[in-house]
Amino acid sequence: ALAEQRQPLKAGEDTATYVPRAIGALERARSDGGSDVALDLTLGRLYVQTKAFDRAIPLLRRVAAQQPGYSEIAILLATAEEGAGRTDDALETLRASLDENPKSFRGWVMLGELSEKQSEWKSAADAYARAQTQNPRGDLSTRRGGALTNAGDAAAARDLLKEPASAAKPGPIVLYL
């Protein structure tokens, strides 16, 4: 808990040692070969935090298999997969998770971002549209408009951006797009 909070237990104590110490303690706790969902999730999260993605992936896959409807685990797993250079796996993880839980705003946004990274522009635009339906207050029109433009659908991007462009103070990116 202290490692995640970055709060010193004692005044003047170096919090930088907490994460490695926590990882060591959790690895010792797992050394008997048993598997505990909470322990695996915590250790996987710490591995992602320290960019030990290849160590995080098997743990997070096991947790995701045991908790298929929990989109936050899928997002964490996709983060590890992307960090390990497995963007296609990350995309598949997110798509499977969103099939189970289509109301995950963060999942749709991450799917859009990873789709853009793979130059899957239509998929990115669709993901941003789905995210927008989950959180109407969050404005993803410029991200969606950029993806539509890159997908070759400038007319749809123009139609989408007409309203934000006519605002009293439209952002420069809206005007650019």
N, C-alpha and C positions, 0 to 999 in steps of 0.2 A: 504494500500500500504506500509506503514511504517513497519507494522508487517511482511509482506513477505520479504521486503528488509533488515530488521534488521538494519535500519539506524536511529539514534536518530534525533528527530525533533530539539531538543535543546542540546547543548553541555552538557555532563554529565548526560543526562536523561537515565533512565533504560529502555532499549528496551524490557526487559522480560515482561513488563506490557502490551505491545502493542497487543499481540495475545489475551489474555483474554478480554481486552477492546474492540478489534475489534469484537470478538465473541458476547460480550454483546450488542454492537451497532447493529450488524446484526440481532441478535435474536429479539431485540426491533423493528427493521424495519419490521420483518416478523410477528410481533404479531397481526397484523390486519387480519391475515388469508390469505392474498394474496400470490401469488407465482410469483417470478421473476426469470428467468433462471440465470441471472448473479449473483444475490444475493444468490441464492441457491448454485450455483457452488462455489462462494467465501467462503460461510459459510461451505460447505462440505469440501473444501480444508483445511480450518483452523481446522475443527474437525479431519481430518486425521492427520494433523500436530501435534495435541495435543493428538493423539491416542484415541479420542472419537469416535471410529469406529461405534458403534451402533447408534450414533446420525447422523453420516455422511451418512450411507447407504440409508435411505429413501430419503434424499435430492438428493443424487447423482443418485439414481434410477429414480427419477422424471426428472432430467436434462438429463440423458441418454435416456429416453423415448422420450423426446422432441428433442434431437439431436442425432439420431441413427447412423449417419455416422461419428461422431466425436470420434475417437479412444482414444484420451487423457482422455476423461471423463470415458470411459470404463476402462481404465487402473487405474484411480483414484478410481473408484468404486470397481474394483477387489482388489486393495490394501486395501481398507476399509474392504471388505468381508474377505480377508485373515487375516487381523489384528484382526477381530472379531472371528476368528476360523472357518470360513465358506469357506474352501478352495474349496469344490465342487461347491459352488455358484460362487466363483471367476473364476474357470475354465469355467463354463457355460457362465459367463459374457464375458470373453475374446473370447470364441469360437463364440458367437453370434456377437460380434463386428468385429471379423476377417472375418466372413461371409459377413458383410456389407462393410468392408474396409480391403481387404486382403493385402494391401501394407504397413501395419503398422509394421515396424521393431521392435519397442519397444513392441508392442502387442505380436508378435511371440516369442520374447525372454522371456517375462514374462510368456507366456503359457508354454514354455519349462521348465522354472524354477519351476512353480507350478506343472507341470506334473512330474518332478523329485521328488518333495516333496511328491507326492502321489504314487511314485514308478511306474508311468505309463511311462516306459522307451521308448517304441516304439513311443508313442505320443510325448515325449520330443525330441527324435531324429528328428522326422518329423517337429516339430515346429522350431528347430534350423536350419534345412535345409531350411525351408521357410523363416526364418529370413535372412539367408545367401544370398538368392536370392534377397532380398530387399536391402541389403547393402553388396555388394561383397568385399568392403574394410575391413569390420569388420570380423575378423577371429573367427568363432565359431566351428572350427573343433575339438578342444579338448573337448568342451562341448558335441558336437554331438557324438564324438568318445566314450566318457564316457557313454553316454546314450545307445549307440548301444552295448557296452560291457555289461552293466547291463541288457540289453534286451536279452542277449544271442547270439548276432550276432557279435562275435569277428572277423569274416572274413571281414565283411563290415567295422568295425572299423579300422582294419589293413589297408585295401585298402584306406580308407579315410585319414589315418595318414601317409601313406608312403611318400608323398611329403613333409609335414612339418618335418618329421623325418630326411629327407635327406638334409635339409637346412644346411648352414654353421654352425650355432649355434642353434640347436633345443632346445626348452625349455625342462626342466626336466619332465614336465607333459606329453609332447608329447612322450618322450622316455619311460616313465613309462607306458603309455597306450599302 
